[in-house]
Each structure stands twice: as C-alpha cells, then as structure tokens.
Amino acid sequence: MQKSIKKFVLKSRPSGEVSADNFELVKEDIPELKQGEILIKAKFLSVDPYMRNRMNNVESYVVPFELESAITGDGIAEVIDTKSDKFEAGDLLVGIVPWQEYAVIDPKKVEKIIPDENISSTAYLSVLGLTGLTAYFGLLDIGDPKPGETVIISAAAGAVGSVAGQIARIKECKVIGIAGGEKKFLYLKNDLHFDEAIDYKKTPNIRKELRNICPNRVDIYFDNVGGDISDGVFYMLNNHARIILCGQISLYNLNRLSMGPRLYPQFLFHRVKMQGFIVYDYTDRFTNARDQIKQWILDGKIIFDENIIEGFEKLPTAFLGLFQGENIGKQLVRV
Ligand code: NAP
C-alpha cells in the first residue's frame, strides 16, 4: 500500500452557491496505528445535502467542518489493519469516515456490516442507511399516515423522498411526488408507482396543479425542499394536516433567506401540525426500523436506486450534483 494518500479538505467556506473551488485535494502520509485504532480503505462514500450546512461556520445540530481539515461523512470501508479488538482485517464497516482513500480512525463512530446475500452492502448508505431511516421515522412517527390520506413528497425521486413515498404507499395512502424533469416524473410514475407526479420544472403553479390532482386536499406533506414548492403545497393543506419538516435543500445555498408570503394563516385555519426532526433523534430504534425496511425490500414492496459515480476524485462533483438534481435515488461515490 502506498504511504501517501489523497484526501479532500474544506479549502474555503462557500458564500452562496457551493462550488468545486471550496474543496481541495491534498496528499499526506498515513500516521502510525495507535492502540485502539484501525486503518481503513474507503470503498463507498456518501454525499449528502446536510454537508452544505456543515460548510458554514454557524451553530447547528452538527459541528461545522474545519478549514483545511478532511470532510467527513457516511461511508463504507474495509479494515486493512487493526489495533482494536472490535475489528479484524477484512471486515466491512459503515459509519462516519473522512473523505480519504485510506484513514486511521478510532472505531467508535463505525459499525460492522454483516454481509447478507439478499442485499448489497451499499444499502447501508441508502435505503438501510440514514436516508432510508429518515424516510421511515419522518413519515411514520411525524406523518402518522392513515389509509386513504393524500401524501405529497418533495424531492421525491431522491434518496429520502423515494423511500418515504413507497412507505406511504405501503400504508395505503394516495401518493404524489414532486421532482424536477421528465426522467424523474416517469421514474415516480412507472418505477415507484406513485399515484401522481409533478415535474416542478415544467409546472409554474404547483398550487393550481395540486388543486387538479388532489380533490381531497393534502393530509401529509413530507418536505425535503422548502421554498416556492412548499409554499404551493401549503395552500392545499387539509384540516389537521401534518408537515414533516425533513429538509430545505432549495434554501441551503442562499446567503439571505427570502421571507416570502407569510403562510401561517393557512396553518392556523387548517389546524396544521409542522414538526422538524433529525434522524439521529431515533438512534435507539434504528435496528428495528432497518429490519422492517429490509423485510419490505425482500417482499418487493420497496425498490431502491443508487446513483454511483466512479472515482474518489469525483466526490465534489457528486456533492454539487445534489443541488443540480443529477441523482435518482441515493448519490454515492465508489472509491
Ligand atoms: P436527494 O433527494 O437524494 O438529493 C437532493 C435532491 O434535491 C436533488 O436530486 C434535487 O432533485 C432536489 N433539489 C436540489 N435543489 C433543489 C431546489 N432548489 N429546489 C427543489 N429541489 C431541489 O437528497 P437526500 O439525501 O434524500 O435529502 C433530501 C432532503 O432531506 C434534504 O433536504 C436533506 O437535507 C434532508 N435530510 C434530512 C435528514 C434529517 O435527519 N432531517 C436526513 C437526511 C436528509 P430534483 O431534481 O427533483 O430537483
């Protein structure tokens, strides 16, 4: 194995839209393994919208990335050498790892993947990973879906949205997905079998379109994007509707938030409940949720797609692609 390895560090904090210039590829020597540590080789790395917020130096539920330090995120890696009793060489693990080809880590933030011939290991970064779990807890715990209710999902062809919509279908809801572009529109209708889909790039007035396809208005809104799309949905909420505030990707690159029309009267008139959540709130229930999602996959009730880009050096490209809507399903990079 080579002594010098590549890693991506945060070179500068973005002002507005994130760009490839905010990342820098640097080389460094691998440090000696100390007692309790493991040497890992990255296999797959996940790029996730929340990382954009970690690039800002602001207080949040996760600490900001430090300048000149490795970006970290979810990944799958193989153990190459170990001075820990928890892992053996050859083990596959999943958890928070640095954007490095090889890295020496303290194994506290990773767990072993038990190989399963029925499901690919990358599923631990997608449908059985944080995004699938986000869909599961957001929809079931906050949305509390009932048969016959109408559920709207934004960023519906993405990692979280595609799983949330399929779980809503399992719960016998009418599911409408909103996503950008014809390819995603067809994916929602033909592959995920959502009842209706909206290509927001071709639909100037979301509210009007929803009025046509939701005669009974909207009971649950799984919001991944915020902004104008969400404003359109808010006008169509039913009495006692629930808004699952999962993500606001359309706002992450803005320096200043537009305050827009104030829609709170809609929430008041319709007795709406809106709740934000972070998937880590549910850590102690991850194992049971994973078992349930896995069963749905084996029963053919959930399909999942991964958009895999080849090559460690493509990490920034893959990350930027999330904000251009390049992915269907979970965006990953094979190292
Ligand atoms: P994803 O949906 O796989 O990828 C992001 C998608 O967002 C893109 O493919 C794009 O799809 C859409 N998008 C990007 N910019 C947009 C814009 N300006 N307006 C409308 N849509 C836009 O990503 P994900 O990992 O599943 O995350 C989805 C959301 O969930 C994000 O907001 C993320 O922050 C949030 N999240 C929250 C938690 C939590 O614990 N609360 C956990 C994981 C993720 P289109 O082509 O359709 O535009």
Residues whose N, C-alpha, C, O or C-beta is under 5 A from the ligand:
A	BS01	NAP	D48 P49 Y50 T131 T134 A155 G158 A159 V160 G161 I178 A179 G180 N224 V225 L245 C246 G247 Q248 I249 S250 F277 I278 V279 L322 F323 Q324 G325 E326 N327 G329
